[in-house]
Amino acid sequence: MSAPGKKHRSAAAFMAGMETSEAKTRDAEAENSDHTSPPEVVGAWSIHGRKGLRERFEEVEQEAKHANAIQYQGILEGKIPIQIPPEKIHDIVGTDRIVERPDGDDADSFASLVRNIQNRGQRVPIRVRPLNPDWRPNPATPRDITGQEFALQSGRRRLAACAKLGIEALCFLSFADEETARLEDLQERFYENAVRRDLNQIERLFSIGLIATETPAASQSQIAEIMGVSRPIVNRAVGVVEHFDKLREMLDLATATRDDIDRALKEVRSKTRSEHPEALKSRKQRERIIEDLPPLPFRKRETGNGTLSLSRSKKGATILKIEAPTLSEERIAEILRIMESG
């Protein structure tokens, strides 16, 4: 007769059997030969099961680490977005939409954007950078932004729509040091609006001009290469930034064409050069020289074979102009002899 309680083992006894050594398992087999699950099988299953569970756990752990590393790298490279509360994002660079639009157009467009995000979600992430240039995500928890604030680079209207809906904004991260942060903000803003063709002619030039003036160490040719535009466009853009206040008085910024802008810039630059202190000084000196010269004997005189005109250059030189139907070589030689004997 088998020992009492051995034939129908309790759950606790079964678990104890999983933890016993192989020696105790062999003793249990001798005492309970009619058991349907031999103790050595239970013991073997226990060892094999624990090993299998441990191996699977390690596999899952490695898979999680690998997925986390991919996610971390994608966030660093600005390819995987994360969610950030709108109140943590600050608009520092401002807008380059400097031309006023009809209020109704902007209002309707924004209301449509809000409805679209509400119904379909934010499909296009905005781009931000951490205000702390030294901050980087934790590789173990790359989506954790606790204690961080961010500067908006692009996606101003999408951010406003998320704030209106009370939802977190989907954001790509970019990273810049303090010296290049401003320039990268301007470039990102320009590239997004250029792709969307959201800027008119004067706004596009103004945005390029800001980037050029923020990069004084680079030549206009280098800026042109960086921006993917021609050098004349950069030159024109710098002029728009330098003389924007005057251009705003001379042009309808909403409809001004490139030719309109070029004509206005030429006029402004010409006037600016003439009003420069050195230019004013030089002009006054020339005026004094001319005032001290004797008056011209005539301005214009008709002759039997044409017309003579006298004038003075800006430097005070006398200019003689001869207009005649024909001038023979003899007559020209005579005029030259008179001037040389002068």
TITIRO-617661 format. One record per residue: x, z, y of N, C-alpha, C, O in turn. Coordinates in pm, whole numbers, padded with zeros to 5 digits, always signed. Atoms other than C-alpha are relative to their C-alpha. Example, Ala and Ser with C-alpha at 12.3 -4.5 7.8 and 13.67 -1.06 7.14 Angstrom:
REM TITIRO-617661
+00089+00000-00119+01230+00780-00450+00090+00000+00120+00194+00066+00118-00082-00006-00119+01367+00714-00106-00077+00073+00109-00026+00090+00220
END
This chain:
REM TITIRO-617661
+00086+00000-00118+00000+00000+00000+00089+00000+00122+00186+00075+00131-00082+00010-00122+00135-00096+00337-00023+00119+00089-00124+00188+00080+00011-00113-00093+00196+00158+00604-00119-00017+00089-00152-00129+00127+00118+00007-00087-00110+00246+00816+00035-00066+00133+00137-00038+00196-00015+00061-00132-00151+00028+01122+00095-00115+00007+00107-00178+00111-00099+00107-00003+00113-00223+01020-00064-00136-00014-00013-00234+00039+00061+00129+00029-00128-00497+00903-00058-00063+00124-00044-00183+00145+00059+00051-00125-00309-00532+01234+00075+00063+00116+00041+00172+00162-00086-00055-00106-00047-00482+01502-00069-00013+00134-00132-00115+00162+00057+00002-00136-00161-00394+01854+00084-00088+00091+00196-00125+00056-00074+00083-00097-00059-00598+02162+00127+00069+00044+00230+00006+00064-00119-00074-00042+00177-00322+02262+00108-00008-00106+00226-00022-00076-00097+00008+00108+00337-00329+01918+00061-00138-00007+00180-00154-00036-00050+00138+00002+00363-00707+01938+00108-00020+00106+00212-00079+00080-00097+00011-00109+00540-00687+02273+00127+00076-00034+00238+00034+00000-00118-00077+00040+00767-00418+02130+00081-00078-00102+00204-00074-00102-00069+00080+00099+00845-00648+01842+00084-00110+00063+00190-00144+00012-00075+00103-00071+00954-00918+02093+00130+00053+00054+00226-00021+00072-00118-00059-00062+01203-00677+02235+00096+00062-00103+00207+00102-00067-00086-00063+00102+01345-00543+01903+00117-00086-00034+00119-00206-00007-00119+00073+00046+01679-00641+01764-00029-00067-00132-00131-00041-00195+00019+00072+00126+01721-00867+01465+00002+00097-00120-00068+00073-00219-00006-00095+00112+01806-00568+01242-00135+00066-00024-00178+00075-00139+00130-00063+00012+01474-00393+01310-00104-00100-00048-00199-00064-00118+00094+00102+00046+01293-00722+01255+00007-00016-00151-00097-00028-00216-00015+00011+00146+01439-00749+00900-00062+00120-00072-00122+00104-00178+00062-00118+00061+01328-00390+00823-00151-00012+00001-00218+00023-00097+00145+00014-00012+00977-00467+00948-00054-00100-00101-00166-00084-00149+00043+00101+00096+00960-00773+00717-00021+00064-00139-00118+00033-00207+00010-00065+00131+01021-00554+00404-00123+00087-00010-00185+00093-00116+00114-00091-00001+00745-00309+00500-00133-00074+00008-00236-00020-00032+00126+00069-00027+00487-00573+00586+00008-00143-00052+00005-00239+00026-00021+00132+00061+00526-00862+00341-00122-00088+00011-00108-00211+00005+00120+00082-00006+00157-00973+00373-00040-00038+00143-00149-00091+00163+00034+00033-00141+00167-01019+00756-00001-00151+00018+00090-00219-00031+00014+00145-00018+00052-01369+00859+00106-00059+00090+00136-00177+00075-00107+00048-00089+00324-01401+01129+00122+00086-00025+00134+00194+00033-00117-00083+00036+00654-01278+00979+00074+00047+00124+00091-00028+00220-00068-00056-00117+00839-01049+01216+00120-00080+00044+00148-00088+00164-00117+00075-00045+01151-01268+01205-00042-00121+00081+00031-00165+00170+00050+00113-00078+00938-01558+01333-00037+00047+00140-00006-00018+00240+00036-00056-00130+00798-01339+01608+00124+00028+00082+00129-00004+00201-00123-00029-00072+01144-01223+01699+00070-00124+00047+00119-00131+00159-00065+00126-00037+01283-01575+01694-00076-00067+00114-00016-00119+00208+00081+00060-00108+00991-01699+01905+00024+00072+00132+00031+00011+00238-00023-00078-00121+01050-01415+02146+00129-00041+00069+00133-00061+00190-00130+00038-00058+01417-01507+02192-00006-00142+00055+00042-00169+00165+00008+00140-00040+01345-01880+02209-00091-00016+00122-00062-00092+00214+00094+00009-00112+01048-01830+02442+00061+00047+00130+00047-00016+00235-00063-00052-00122+01241-01615+02685+00105-00097+00052+00119-00116+00173-00103+00095-00041+01523-01868+02686-00063-00124+00066-00015-00174+00167+00068+00117-00055+01282-02156+02746-00058+00028+00138-00048-00053+00230+00056-00036-00131+01106-01972+03029+00109+00012+00105+00092-00032+00219-00111-00016-00094+01438-01883+03189+00056-00136+00042+00085-00158+00160-00052+00133-00032+01560-02243+03165-00096-00076+00091-00054-00144+00185+00098+00069-00084+01235-02376+03312-00003+00058+00140-00015-00014+00239-00004-00065-00131+01249-02121+03591+00120-00050+00080+00109-00076+00200-00121+00048-00068+01604-02231+03674-00016-00146+00044+00030-00185+00151+00025+00139-00037+01494-02596+03669-00088-00009+00124-00059-00085+00216+00091-00001-00115+01208-02525+03909+00073+00047+00126+00053-00007+00234-00076-00053-00113+01440-02323+04131+00094-00106+00057+00106-00119+00179-00090+00105-00044+01692-02611+04145-00076-00113+00068-00031-00168+00168+00083+00104-00061+01416-02862+04218-00045+00042+00140-00046-00038+00233+00042-00051-00131+01292-02642+04503+00114-00004+00101+00096-00040+00217-00117+00003-00088+01643-02609+04645+00032-00142+00044+00067-00165+00160-00028+00139-00030+01693-02985+04625-00101-00055+00102-00064-00123+00198+00105+00046-00093+01359-03055+04796+00020+00062+00139-00001-00004+00241-00023-00069-00126+01443-02798+05064+00118-00063+00075+00114-00077+00197-00118+00062-00063+01783-02959+05127-00036-00136+00059+00011-00170+00168+00045+00130-00052+01620-03302+05167-00083+00019+00126-00067-00053+00224+00084-00028-00115+01363-03156+05404+00083+00046+00120+00059+00002+00233-00088-00050-00106+01631-02975+05607+00076-00115+00066+00083-00124+00189-00076+00113-00054+01841-03291+05644-00091-00095+00077-00052-00147+00182+00095+00088-00068+01535-03497+05738-00043+00054+00134-00061-00022+00229+00036-00063-00128+01440-03248+06011+00115-00012+00098+00094-00042+00216-00118+00013-00086+01796-03249+06149+00015-00142+00054+00056-00160+00169-00017+00140-00039+01797-03630+06160-00120-00054+00076-00121-00171+00114+00117+00045-00073+01457-03646+06331-00086-00097-00079-00152-00183-00021+00078+00090+00085+01292-03819+06034-00120+00069-00064-00216+00003-00103+00110-00079+00057+01068-03539+05902-00056+00089+00111+00018+00170+00167+00056-00080-00110+00827-03382+06156-00037+00141-00044-00058+00168-00163+00047-00136+00024+00737-03017+06186-00110+00031+00101-00126-00041+00200+00109-00036-00089+00442-02844+06352+00046+00109+00097+00108+00207+00058-00040-00094-00104+00494-02662+06682-00121+00025+00091-00187-00071+00129+00110-00027-00093+00233-02485+06900+00026-00064+00136+00139-00055+00185-00021+00066-00130+00182-02678+07229+00059+00091+00107+00135+00046+00193-00050-00091-00104+00255-02367+07436+00150+00027-00013+00210+00084+00078-00145-00015+00019+00609-02364+07292+00078-00121+00051+00201-00123+00046-00063+00125-00042+00677-02713+07435-00018-00016+00151-00130-00008+00202+00002+00005-00147+00767-02757+07804+00041-00139+00050+00139-00197+00003-00024+00133-00057+00754-03081+08005+00099+00013+00115+00061+00045+00228-00106-00015-00100+01086-03078+08193+00034-00131+00068+00053-00134+00190-00047+00127-00055+01176-03445+08241-00106-00067+00087-00070-00145+00176+00104+00061-00083+00838-03545+08389-00034-00140-00048+00025-00190-00143+00047+00131+00039+00661-03879+08369+00071-00110+00078+00116-00088+00191-00052+00114-00074+00794-04223+08460-00112-00096+00037-00087-00208+00080+00116+00078-00046+00443-04354+08526-00023+00035+00147-00110+00115+00180-00001-00036-00142+00501-04345+08902-00105-00073+00081-00129-00039+00197+00104+00075-00069+00230-04594+08993-00136+00060-00033-00168+00081-00150+00131-00060+00021-00114-04448+09040-00093-00099-00071-00100-00217-00033+00101+00079+00068-00379-04578+08799-00138+00047+00045-00154+00160+00091+00136-00047-00029-00753-04570+08858-00033+00121-00085-00009+00121-00206+00027-00124+00072-00870-04223+08763-00085-00023-00124-00060+00038-00229+00089+00023+00113-01143-04357+08536+00073-00057-00119+00045-00020-00233-00075+00061+00110-00900-04566+08332+00079+00104-00078+00074+00108-00201-00080-00103+00067-00668-04275+08260-00088+00101-00072-00058+00142-00184+00089-00099+00060-00955-04036+08193-00062-00054-00128-00068+00017-00229+00061+00060+00119-01125-04274+07949+00102-00015-00112+00072+00011-00229-00105+00019+00099-00798-04350+07774+00037+00132-00067+00055+00138-00188-00036-00130+00056-00714-03982+07730-00112+00055-00088-00086+00111-00194+00112-00047+00081-01064-03897+07606-00003-00072-00135-00035-00012-00238-00006+00077+00126-01028-04174+07347+00111+00052-00090+00094+00060-00212-00113-00055+00078-00690-04033+07239-00039+00133-00064-00008+00157-00181+00043-00130+00053-00839-03684+07196-00094-00020-00119-00079+00046-00222+00094+00026+00109-01124-03821+06982+00073-00055-00123+00041-00019-00237-00073+00060+00111-00882-04022+06771+00079+00105-00078+00077+00105-00201-00077-00106+00067-00656-03721+06698-00095+00098-00070-00064+00148-00178+00097-00093+00060-00961-03504+06629-00056-00057-00131-00076+00017-00228+00061+00063+00118-01103-03755+06377+00103-00038-00107+00075-00026-00226-00096+00055+00095-00786-03892+06218+00129+00082-00013+00213+00054-00098-00124-00077-00002-00520-03633+06294+00105-00068+00086+00090-00184+00123-00108+00056-00081-00201-03686+06491+00089-00084-00089+00174-00032-00161-00073+00091+00088-00057-03993+06319+00142-00028+00049+00231-00057-00031-00132+00030-00057+00239-04043+06557+00058+00127+00059+00003+00178+00156-00060-00124-00053+00466-03738+06614+00058-00021+00139+00094-00133+00177-00070+00001-00128+00602-03653+06957+00146+00040-00027+00180+00079-00139-00141-00037+00019+00973-03586+07013+00036+00112+00097+00005+00106+00216-00040-00115-00080+01115-03256+07138+00143+00038-00036+00196-00004-00139-00132-00057+00031+01451-03080+07157-00004+00149+00031-00076+00191+00122-00001-00144-00029+01523-02706+07144+00067+00029+00133+00169-00031+00166-00060-00038-00127+01593-02549+07481+00133+00070-00021+00223+00061+00064-00128-00060+00036+01868-02349+07312+00084-00106-00071+00056-00139-00187-00075+00111+00061+02130-02622+07247+00076+00040-00126+00116-00047-00203-00075-00047+00117+02301-02405+06982-00089+00024-00121-00039+00046-00231+00090-00032+00111+01989-02352+06769-00010-00117-00098-00018-00233-00058+00028+00095+00105+01951-02530+06437-00092+00069-00101-00087+00191-00115+00089-00063+00099+01687-02474+06166+00079+00071-00109+00194+00037-00137-00060-00072+00113+01763-02232+05884-00015-00088-00124-00127-00128-00157+00010+00086+00119+01847-02438+05571-00097+00055-00104-00161-00021-00176+00089-00061+00100+01649-02189+05359-00146-00013+00041-00233-00025-00045+00138+00013-00051+01337-02214+05582+00002-00096+00120-00013-00052+00233-00023+00095-00110+01381-02535+05787-00116-00019+00095-00097-00069+00206+00117+00017-00087+01027-02533+05929-00026+00123+00088-00118+00123+00170+00019-00124-00076+01061-02184+06075+00060-00014+00140+00181-00033+00153-00047+00014-00139+01085-02202+06459-00022+00130+00078-00032+00128+00200+00028-00129-00063+01028-01834+06529+00096+00027+00116+00218+00019+00100-00081-00037-00116+01149-01738+06879+00057-00117+00078+00132-00095+00174-00058+00116-00067+01232-02095+06988-00099-00065+00096-00220-00064+00073+00077+00079-00096+01110-02296+07288+00060-00140+00003+00178-00159-00026-00044+00138+00009+01132-02674+07318-00031-00078+00128-00125-00046+00201+00021+00090-00114+01160-02946+07585-00059-00130-00052-00012-00185-00151+00064+00125+00039+00933-03249+07561+00086-00119+00042+00136-00124+00155-00073+00122-00032+01110-03585+07544-00093-00121+00007-00077-00207+00093+00098+00109-00003+00822-03821+07466-00127+00045-00068-00125+00133-00155+00129-00036+00059+00454-03801+07379-00081+00096+00085-00150+00183+00033+00066-00093-00093+00317-03629+07689-00151+00006-00021-00210+00115-00023+00145+00002+00013-00043-03741+07638-00043+00053-00138-00147+00118-00149+00033-00054+00133-00041-03661+07264+00011+00152+00000-00070+00221-00062-00014-00146-00011+00085-03311+07346-00120+00059+00072-00174+00161+00029+00116-00049-00075-00193-03266+07602-00126-00005-00085-00211+00084-00077+00117+00011+00087-00449-03386+07348-00001+00111-00105-00107+00169-00133-00008-00108+00099-00326-03136+07086-00033+00134+00065-00101+00218+00005+00030-00125-00071-00339-02857+07345-00150+00011+00027-00208+00119+00015+00144-00001-00026-00696-02956+07434-00079+00032-00126-00181+00101-00121+00068-00024+00127-00796-02951+07067+00035+00135-00062-00029+00178-00157-00041-00130+00052-00617-02618+07008+00069-00009-00134+00055+00080-00218-00071+00017+00127-00401-02754+06725+00150-00011+00026+00193-00041+00137-00144+00014-00013-00028-02754+06661+00037-00147+00007-00027-00232-00056-00045+00137-00015+00160-03068+06760+00101-00035-00109+00187+00045-00143-00095+00050+00098+00343-03273+06500+00120-00057+00075+00104-00148+00157-00117+00031-00084+00701-03309+06632+00122-00040-00082+00151+00019-00186-00135+00028+00045+01029-03478+06552+00096+00081+00087+00073+00094+00208-00100-00074-00076+01330-03269+06656+00120-00089+00031+00161-00170-00052-00130+00061-00031+01635-03404+06838+00087+00111+00059+00035+00212+00107-00092-00105-00042+01945-03208+06934+00101-00058+00097+00156-00166+00073-00096+00047-00101+02167-03242+07241+00067+00121+00064+00007+00228+00072-00066-00109-00071+02424-03030+07422-00048+00000+00145-00120-00090+00187+00049-00017-00136+02367-02913+07778+00037-00117+00090-00040-00153+00179-00047+00108-00087+02567-03198+07933-00077-00130-00020-00096-00205+00075+00066+00127+00028+02378-03481+07764-00152+00012-00013-00220-00089-00030+00143-00022+00023+02030-03327+07737-00087-00081+00096-00181-00149+00054+00080+00071-00100+01895-03472+08063+00000-00151-00027-00105-00215-00021-00011+00144+00027+02021-03822+07981-00079-00039-00124-00148-00141-00123+00073+00032+00121+01877-03813+07630-00150+00009+00021-00227-00068-00036+00143-00009-00033+01540-03699+07768-00047-00128+00068-00152-00182+00033+00037+00121-00073+01534-03998+08006+00000-00122-00091-00090-00205-00084-00008+00114+00090+01642-04243+07738-00117-00001-00098-00178-00106-00121+00110-00007+00097+01385-04123+07485-00132-00036+00067-00213-00109+00010+00123+00032-00073+01109-04141+07747-00010-00150+00025-00117-00209+00007+00001+00144-00029+01210-04497+07842-00026-00082-00126-00110-00172-00125+00014+00081+00121+01241-04628+07487-00144+00004-00054-00197-00098-00096+00137-00007+00051+00899-04499+07384-00096-00082+00085-00178-00156+00032+00090+00073-00088+00724-04640+07689+00028-00150-00001-00063-00231+00016-00035+00142+00006+00915-04968+07664-00060-00064-00125-00110-00177-00120+00058+00052+00124+00802-05012+07303-00151-00016+00015-00208-00115-00030+00144+00006-00019+00443-04936+07402-00040-00092+00115-00158-00120+00135+00026+00082-00120+00478-05157+07713-00096+00071+00094-00189+00012+00148+00089-00083-00079+00319-04875+07902+00044+00008+00147-00022+00073+00227-00051-00004-00137+00523-04930+08220-00015-00136+00065+00001-00239+00000+00000+00128-00070+00478-05194+08487+00141-00031+00048+00235+00042+00015-00133+00048-00037+00768-05381+08648+00081+00104+00077+00197+00128+00044-00074-00095-00084+00865-05122+08910+00030+00127-00078+00137+00187-00060-00023-00122+00078+00827-04829+08667+00111-00020-00102+00193+00069-00123-00106+00029+00098+01047-04994+08406+00137+00002+00069+00232+00061+00017-00126+00002-00073+01319-05058+08666+00038+00140+00046+00155+00178+00039-00027-00137-00047+01288-04705+08806+00054+00086-00114+00147+00164-00094-00045-00079+00115+01330-04556+08457+00143-00037-00039+00224+00051-00068-00137+00043+00031+01641-04767+08385+00096+00048+00108+00207+00092+00078-00085-00044-00111+01780-04684+08730+00033+00147-00007+00146+00187+00025-00026-00144+00015+01744-04311+08666+00106+00024-00106+00196+00107-00087-00098-00016+00106+01939-04342+08344+00138-00040+00050+00237+00027+00021-00128+00046-00052+02213-04540+08522+00059+00100+00098+00180+00126+00094-00051-00096-00099+02242-04288+08807+00037+00134-00064+00118+00209-00009-00034-00122+00072+02252-04002+08555+00128-00017-00083+00177+00078-00143-00120+00028+00079+02552-04170+08390+00105-00062+00091+00142-00178+00072-00092+00058-00099+02799-04215+08680+00132-00048-00058+00198-00134+00000-00128+00039+00058+03099-04248+08449-00005-00137-00066+00098-00199-00091+00015+00129+00067+02958-04563+08287-00023-00111+00103-00090-00090+00204+00022+00116-00087+02969-04907+08449-00139-00057-00025-00205-00023-00123+00130+00062+00018+02656-05112+08497-00003-00087-00125-00106-00099-00192-00007+00081+00123+02773-05342+08217-00016+00088-00123-00083+00049-00219+00013-00092+00114+02805-05043+07982-00143+00051-00012-00197+00061-00123+00139-00043+00003+02461-04916+08081-00089-00110-00055-00179-00084-00134+00078+00113+00048+02320-05264+08019+00009-00013-00151-00091-00041-00218-00019+00010+00145+02468-05266+07669-00073+00112-00072-00135+00090-00176+00067-00116+00061+02335-04918+07591-00151-00020-00001-00218+00008-00101+00144+00013-00015+01986-05001+07717-00054-00128-00061-00176-00142-00078+00046+00127+00056+01974-05350+07567-00063-00091+00102-00155-00166+00071+00049+00087-00108+01914-05523+07902+00119-00070+00063+00234-00041+00028-00109+00070-00067+02116-05754+08126+00055+00084+00116-00013+00174+00166-00061-00076-00109+02355-05625+08394-00076-00017+00132-00091+00081+00205+00079+00013-00124+02150-05777+08683-00123+00091+00001-00162+00140+00107+00115-00091+00004+01853-05572+08563+00043+00141+00035-00029+00212+00107-00050-00134-00033+02062-05254+08582+00028+00010+00149-00005+00110+00212-00028+00001-00143+02180-05350+08932-00129+00009+00081-00138+00083+00179+00129-00004-00067+01822-05413+09038-00064+00138-00015-00123+00190+00080+00060-00131+00027+01710-05086+08876+00063+00109+00085-00007+00197+00135-00069-00099-00085+01974-04883+09061-00049-00013+00144-00069+00088+00212+00052+00021-00135+01854-05039+09385-00140+00055+00017-00172+00110+00123+00136-00054-00007+01495-04943+09307+00002+00151+00016-00074+00207+00095-00011-00146-00012+01597-04578+09261+00053+00039+00137+00000+00131+00200-00062-00034-00128+01816-04574+09574-00094-00021+00118-00093+00057+00213+00084+00037-00115+01557-04736+09801-00148+00011-00031-00230-00060+00028+00138-00005+00046+01235-04631+09631-00098+00031+00113-00205-00030+00122+00092-00038-00108+01079-04469+09938-00031-00119+00091-00145-00138+00132+00022+00117-00086+01128-04785+10146-00076-00109-00075-00162-00175-00016+00070+00101+00079+01012-05013+09864-00149+00035-00012-00235-00053-00013+00139-00043+00012+00696-04806+09832-00080-00037+00124-00200-00063+00116+00066+00040-00124+00617-04885+10196-00016-00152+00010-00109-00201+00075-00002+00145-00014+00692-05256+10157-00081-00073-00107-00125-00186-00085+00060+00069+00114+00530-05334+09820-00124+00070-00052-00144+00190-00031+00107-00057+00081+00216-05283+09620+00061+00025-00138+00076-00068-00217-00075-00031+00121+00387-05103+09333-00075-00036-00128-00013-00062-00231+00078+00030+00121+00103-05172+09090+00008-00148-00038-00007-00182-00155+00004+00144+00029+00129-05552+09122+00130-00072+00033+00140-00193+00009-00124+00066-00042+00483-05620+09250+00069-00070-00116+00088-00010-00222-00073+00074+00102+00661-05892+09053+00150+00020+00019+00194+00082+00116-00145-00010-00014+01035-05916+08992+00049-00069+00126+00138-00019+00194-00040+00072-00122+01065-06173+09272-00034+00080+00124+00043+00084+00220+00039-00085-00114+00875-05943+09509+00102+00112+00020+00143+00141+00132-00095-00112-00006+01110-05658+09425+00136-00048+00048+00201+00019+00128-00130+00055-00042+01420-05878+09465+00004-00029+00149+00101+00003+00217+00004+00030-00144+01313-05997+09810+00002+00128+00083+00073+00136+00183+00003-00127-00074+01235-05644+09924+00135+00070-00006+00181+00125+00094-00131-00064+00014+01564-05511+09787+00104-00069+00089+00186-00003+00152-00096+00075-00084+01760-05787+09963-00017+00038+00146+00081+00058+00217+00026-00037-00140+01594-05702+10292+00045+00143+00029+00109+00169+00131-00037-00140-00020+01644-05327+10250+00151+00018-00001+00206+00089+00083-00144-00014+00010+02006-05359+10144+00071-00060+00120+00169-00004+00170-00060+00063-00117+02087-05596+10429-00014+00090+00123+00080+00106+00201+00024-00089-00114+01933-05360+10681+00082+00128-00013+00134+00180+00086-00078-00122+00022+02104-05061+10523+00147-00022+00033+00211+00063+00095-00140+00030-00030+02444-05228+10543+00023-00011+00150+00123+00038+00203-00016+00018-00146+02390-05321+10908-00013+00132+00075+00039+00146+00186+00017-00130-00065+02291-04962+10987+00105+00102-00043+00104+00216+00003-00107-00091+00043+02591-04810+10814+00090+00032+00119+00118-00057+00199-00083-00037-00116+02811-04616+11063+00118-00093+00024+00146-00128+00139-00114+00091-00018+03112-04841+11000-00045-00136+00048+00021-00199+00130+00053+00129-00042+02899-05153+11037-00044+00005+00147-00022-00091+00221+00043-00015-00139+02750-05022+11363+00121+00002+00094+00118-00057+00202-00122-00009-00080+03097-04942+11496+00064-00138+00018+00105-00175+00128-00060+00133-00005+03230-05287+11409-00083-00093+00086-00028-00173+00162+00086+00088-00081+02929-05458+11565+00014+00030+00149+00018-00063+00230-00017-00035-00141+02969-05268+11891+00132-00049+00055+00141-00092+00170-00130+00052-00044+03336-05363+11906-00007-00150+00025+00049-00199+00124+00014+00145-00020+03247-05731+11864-00080-00029+00126-00048-00123+00199+00083+00022-00118+02981-05703+12132+00081+00021+00128+00063-00051+00226-00083-00025-00118+03234-05557+12378+00098-00115+00024+00122-00155+00138-00093+00113-00012+03481-05839+12304-00071-00120+00061-00018-00185+00151+00075+00115-00050+03216-06102+12365-00038+00018+00146-00035-00077+00224+00037-00027-00140+03106-05934+12688+00117-00023+00094+00096-00062+00209-00118+00017-00085+03464-05952+12822+00044-00146+00010+00127-00178+00095-00038+00141-00004+03493-06325+12754-00069-00071+00117-00179-00033+00157+00067+00076-00106+03423-06577+13032-00121-00073-00055-00126-00105-00174+00120+00068+00050+03085-06744+13012+00032-00143-00044+00126-00205+00005-00018+00138+00046+03058-07074+12830-00042-00097+00110-00140-00071+00180+00036+00097-00106+03052-07381+13064-00136-00063-00021-00202-00102+00075+00135+00051+00030+02738-07505+12889-00036+00040-00142+00051+00079-00221+00048-00027+00135+02529-07447+12580-00025-00131-00076+00008-00144-00194+00031+00127+00064+02415-07798+12512+00008-00111+00105-00041-00094+00217-00014+00110-00097+02499-08133+12678-00018-00132-00074+00040-00158-00180+00021+00134+00054+02374-08482+12614+00106-00094+00055+00141-00088+00173-00096+00102-00042+02627-08765+12626-00056-00138-00032-00164-00151-00091+00049+00135+00027+02596-09139+12607-00003-00033-00147-00074-00126-00187-00006+00033+00142+02674-09131+12235-00028+00121-00090+00019+00126-00204+00032-00116+00083+02538-08798+12114-00024+00126+00080-00058+00121+00199+00027-00131-00060+02506-08426+12188+00115+00094-00031+00167+00098-00142-00101-00105+00019+02760-08148+12242-00068+00136+00012-00152+00157+00099+00055-00136-00006+02677-07782+12170+00116+00098-00003+00212+00081-00079-00100-00107-00002+02881-07471+12253-00067+00132-00035-00178+00160+00009+00051-00134+00035+02833-07125+12103+00118+00089-00033+00232+00044-00036-00107-00094+00038+03029-06814+12006-00030+00058-00137-00146+00083-00171+00015-00066+00129+03089-06667+11662-00014+00150+00022-00001+00198+00134+00013-00146-00012+03036-06296+11587+00129+00065+00046+00128+00174+00103-00129-00055-00041+03408-06244+11647+00045-00050+00136+00155-00017+00181-00032+00045-00136+03401-06419+11986+00062-00137+00009+00089-00183+00120-00058+00135-00004+03545-06760+11889-00102-00100+00053-00222-00087+00028+00087+00104-00054+03406-07065+12070-00020-00110-00106+00076-00156-00168+00034+00101+00100+03227-07316+11846-00054-00124+00072-00151-00116+00147+00045+00128-00056+03192-07680+11950-00063-00082-00110-00002-00104-00215+00071+00080+00098+02937-07887+11765-00031-00137+00062-00086-00145+00171+00021+00136-00048+02922-08267+11803-00101-00069-00091-00084-00073-00213+00099+00078+00073+02617-08466+11699-00002-00141+00059-00030-00159+00177-00005+00139-00047+02651-08846+11722-00038-00094-00112-00011-00064-00229+00035+00096+00104+02515-09151+11538+00123-00046-00078+00120-00056-00200-00126+00040+00063+02872-09266+11470+00116+00057+00079+00106+00078+00199-00123-00045-00063+03221-09138+11543+00114-00077-00064+00142-00062-00183-00112+00078+00054+03512-09377+11505+00123+00088-00013+00132+00196+00046-00124-00074+00018+03852-09262+11396+00074+00016+00132+00137+00119+00156-00066-00009-00129+03984-09340+11745-00061+00110+00086+00010+00185+00152+00067-00103-00081+03722-09120+11910+00032+00140-00052+00055+00231+00028-00034-00130+00058+03792-08831+11669+00143+00038+00035+00171+00153+00070-00140-00026-00036+04167-08866+11732+00011+00040+00146+00092+00127+00179-00003-00034-00142+04102-08852+12106-00046+00144+00022+00013+00218+00101+00054-00138-00013+03896-08532+12073+00105+00100-00046+00125+00203+00017-00102-00090+00054+04170-08374+11863+00117+00015+00097+00170+00125+00115-00110-00009-00097+04438-08463+12121-00037+00089+00117+00046+00165+00166+00045-00082-00111+04232-08302+12395+00002+00149-00039+00045+00233+00040+00002-00140+00045+04186-07982+12188+00140+00055-00020+00165+00172+00009-00136-00047+00025+04554-07963+12095+00075+00023+00130+00162+00109+00138-00070-00015-00128+04665-08005+12455-00058+00115+00081+00002+00162+00178+00082-00102-00056+04407-07745+12552+00050+00090+00094-00023+00177+00141
END
